[in-house]
Structures are given as structure tokens and as C-alpha cells.
């Protein structure tokens, strides 16, 4: 089955749009840095007493900011559900599984039809997904063109075998081609989420149910997820997600986002704070979640 990405339009993000870096506020910078290095497989690219930048093949993917004075995330606070690190192959996912089994604990594993995923929490309770996509021409698509996903049991041993099985040497590093494939948020309102990320930024709505929205650019299964499963009611304020990036291909796409945000705000349908940055703009939504948008 061939997969055709939808044609770009003036009110939608270009298909080349992707997620850039994610940043977390953490209480214990040493322990959290070690987790993302030793378990997820990211390299430490830069480090000082208050900040660590980790990534793959010289590309930054995760920023950890020491925030000892911030409280722990409250049970009612919006914020991060998980940061999803996307690997380039099933073999790489098997290598990640081996690291998790040897050095941490696996909390879940799912086959989503479009992808295969491992789930765990970092030392401070921030959710982590490590996954690999199946080829796009294998993704099931509903009659309306929406990519269909499910949550089935993962063939964990098949994934392990793709990396050579129990006899294979442990691989410490995530391979080149690893990136942040998507971010999944816990929000207080799905309609408010759509107002910012669909009407404002220009993502397209994909799979939905009463408590979940997936949105994407270019026909991807999702660049952003949002859920209300835990009944969060207050904005993010403590440790956890500090910000994440949406990267668009050029300055024209960035300007189009500015215009959409202005238009939606003028209609009174948008509760955000927009700040200009040297490399783009930062939007803080009503849940206290900051997304930074920059051109490639």
C-alpha cells in the first residue's frame, strides 16, 4: 500500500516539520544525565554544573536543566506524558531493549501497527518512549485517510532477536539517525490543545478518541500527542518538561505560524503568551507548556 502525504496548504505546517530538542527541569542532574546516557544511549555533548546537553552523532536532542528550587510536579499538574526517542531500525530498538533490561526497568512495550515501542520512566518520573517506525507504506490507513494505530502486545523477543539476542554484546550508544520523533503531553483541555497546536501552529488532527488527540504534519502518525487520562487540572509549575521545539523548514513557514497565531488570538479563541526569540518564537499555552518554534 502506497502512502501519500497530504498536500501542504497555507493554514497547515509544511510536511518537513519535525520535533527538535526537548528540555527537562530536574532535581538531580547527575543521576538523570546518567540515565539518558546509559539507558537511552545518548551522548553527553556539553555539561556544566547546571545544564547537560545530550544527543546523537553531534546533534542535540535533550537538554537537562538543574532546578533544585522547583517543587516536584504535582498530581494535578499538566506537563509531560513522555518524550519519544525514535530509532532508525528494529535492530537499534533491540539494542535499546538490551540496555533497559541490563541497566533499568521496562514498564511497557507495545505494537502500535505503525511503530514498535518501549516505555519506561526516568529517575524523576518523566515518561520515556523508545521506538522505531515501520516503513510508511506498511501503515494502515482508514477510509478517511487517517493513519490507524492500536496498542497491541509487542513481540519483545522478536525485537531482541533483531539485535542478535541474548548472546549479542551490549551496545552503549543509540545510532546515528536517532531523533525525537514526537512529544506526548498531559493537558487540562483537548479543545484548548487544538486551539494552540492545530488552529495556531498548523498541525493536522489525526487519530482521536474522547481523551486523546494526535496531531502531525506531512501525514506522520503523530508529532504531538495530548491526553486527559489523569484528569490534570492545573498548569505545569514544578520539575518536568521545561520546553520542546517544533522545527519548520524555512523562515516563510515561521512567519505563517506568527500570522495564524495572531489571527486565532484576534478571534478570542487562543489563551497563549507569545515571545520573540533570537531563533524564532516561543509559545506558552494555558497549561504552562512552552513550545519553541524555529526555522531549520
Secondary structure as GFF3:
##gff-version 3
##sequence-region A 1 296
A	DSSP	beta_strand	18	26	.	.	.	ID=ss1
A	DSSP	alpha_helix	29	35	.	.	.	ID=ss2
A	DSSP	pi_helix	36	40	.	.	.	ID=ss3
A	DSSP	beta_strand	43	47	.	.	.	ID=ss4
A	DSSP	beta_strand	51	56	.	.	.	ID=ss5
A	DSSP	beta_strand	59	66	.	.	.	ID=ss6
A	DSSP	beta_strand	79	87	.	.	.	ID=ss7
A	DSSP	alpha_helix	90	103	.	.	.	ID=ss8
A	DSSP	beta_strand	108	111	.	.	.	ID=ss9
A	DSSP	beta_strand	115	121	.	.	.	ID=ss10
A	DSSP	beta_strand	127	133	.	.	.	ID=ss11
A	DSSP	three_ten_helix	136	138	.	.	.	ID=ss12
A	DSSP	beta_strand	152	153	.	.	.	ID=ss13
A	DSSP	alpha_helix	156	162	.	.	.	ID=ss14
A	DSSP	three_ten_helix	165	167	.	.	.	ID=ss15
A	DSSP	beta_strand	179	186	.	.	.	ID=ss16
A	DSSP	alpha_helix	190	194	.	.	.	ID=ss17
A	DSSP	pi_helix	195	200	.	.	.	ID=ss18
A	DSSP	beta_strand	204	209	.	.	.	ID=ss19
A	DSSP	beta_strand	212	216	.	.	.	ID=ss20
A	DSSP	beta_strand	224	227	.	.	.	ID=ss21
A	DSSP	beta_strand	240	248	.	.	.	ID=ss22
A	DSSP	alpha_helix	251	266	.	.	.	ID=ss23
A	DSSP	beta_strand	273	277	.	.	.	ID=ss24
A	DSSP	beta_strand	280	284	.	.	.	ID=ss25
A	DSSP	beta_strand	290	295	.	.	.	ID=ss26
###
